[in-house]
Amino acid sequence: MAQLVHLNGPPGIGKSTLSALYADRHPGTLNLDVDTLHHLVGGWQDEETDTWPVVWSLVRAMAATHLAGGHDVVLPQYFAKVEEITGFERLAAEHGADFREVVLLDERDHAIERFNHRAMDSDDPWIKHHHRLIELGGGASVLGAMYDNLLEVVRLRPSAVVVTSVAGAVPETLRLLTEALYEPVPR
C-alpha cells in the first residue's frame, strides 16, 4: 500500500536531507520538498507577493497524483497546526494510502543553533531568504516558539513517531527514520 510520510520538525533539523536520502533508497518515492518546489514559482522572494497558495495547490496535486499511482510520497515540512497535518492525512486516505507522521527533534537550544548554523554555511537563496525572514520576525524567540508549537502538535498527535535528530548524525537518523517507517501503521 502506498504511504504519505509527513516528516515534520523544526526548521534546519534535517528534514530535506533525510527526505532526499530516503527517496534515493526507495525507488519510485516522491521527495515532495515544498521548499524546492517553491523556487519554481516566480515571485517567491518578493515579500509583497503571496506565492504560498499556488505552491500548496501544486503540492496537493503532486501528492494526489503520485499516491493514486500507488507510489509513496515523503513530505518534509514543518507544520505546527493540527489542521495542516489532517489535511494531508485526508488526502492520503482519499487515495487509499497510509499516512505516516514522523517528527524529527533535537533539544530546543540545539535546534535553534542548527537553524542558524545552516544559514551561515549555505549559499542556497531559499535558506538565506528564510533565515532573513526569521531574523526580521524575532530570530531565536521565533524559532523557540516554533519549537514549542511543534511539541504541542506532538502531544495532540499521539500516533506521531518522534525520531531524535542529532547534528552531524545523518546516517544514524536515517536508520531511525527507516526503522520507524517499517513499523506497522497504527490503526
Secondary structure as the mmCIF struct_conf table of DSSP 4:
data_model
#
loop_
_struct_conf.conf_type_id
_struct_conf.id
_struct_conf.beg_label_comp_id
_struct_conf.beg_label_asym_id
_struct_conf.beg_label_seq_id
_struct_conf.end_label_comp_id
_struct_conf.end_label_asym_id
_struct_conf.end_label_seq_id
STRN STRN1 GLN A 3 ASN A 8
BEND BEND1 PRO A 10 PRO A 10
TURN_TY1_P TURN_TY1_P1 PRO A 11 GLY A 12
BEND BEND2 ILE A 13 GLY A 14
HELX_RH_AL_P HELX_RH_AL_P1 LYS A 15 ARG A 25
BEND BEND3 HIS A 26 HIS A 26
TURN_TY1_P TURN_TY1_P2 PRO A 27 GLY A 28
STRN STRN2 LEU A 30 ASN A 31
HELX_RH_AL_P HELX_RH_AL_P2 VAL A 34 HIS A 38
TURN_TY1_P TURN_TY1_P3 HIS A 39 LEU A 40
BEND BEND4 VAL A 41 VAL A 41
TURN_TY1_P TURN_TY1_P4 GLY A 42 GLN A 45
TURN_TY1_P TURN_TY1_P5 GLU A 47 GLU A 48
BEND BEND5 THR A 49 THR A 49
HELX_RH_AL_P HELX_RH_AL_P3 TRP A 52 ALA A 68
TURN_TY1_P TURN_TY1_P6 GLY A 69 GLY A 70
STRN STRN3 VAL A 73 PRO A 76
BEND BEND6 LYS A 81 LYS A 81
HELX_RH_AL_P HELX_RH_AL_P4 VAL A 82 GLU A 94
TURN_TY1_P TURN_TY1_P7 HIS A 95 GLY A 96
STRN STRN4 ASP A 98 LEU A 105
HELX_RH_AL_P HELX_RH_AL_P5 ARG A 108 MET A 120
TURN_TY1_P TURN_TY1_P8 ASP A 121 ASP A 121
HELX_RH_AL_P HELX_RH_AL_P6 PRO A 125 GLY A 137
TURN_TY1_P TURN_TY1_P9 GLY A 138 GLY A 139
HELX_RH_AL_P HELX_RH_AL_P7 ALA A 140 LEU A 156
TURN_TY1_P TURN_TY1_P10 PRO A 158 SER A 159
HELX_LH_PP_P HELX_LH_PP_P1 ALA A 160 ALA A 160
STRN STRN5 VAL A 161 THR A 164
TURN_TY1_P TURN_TY1_P11 ALA A 167 GLY A 168
HELX_RH_AL_P HELX_RH_AL_P8 VAL A 170 TYR A 182
BEND BEND7 GLU A 183 GLU A 183
HELX_LH_PP_P HELX_LH_PP_P2 PRO A 184 PRO A 186
#
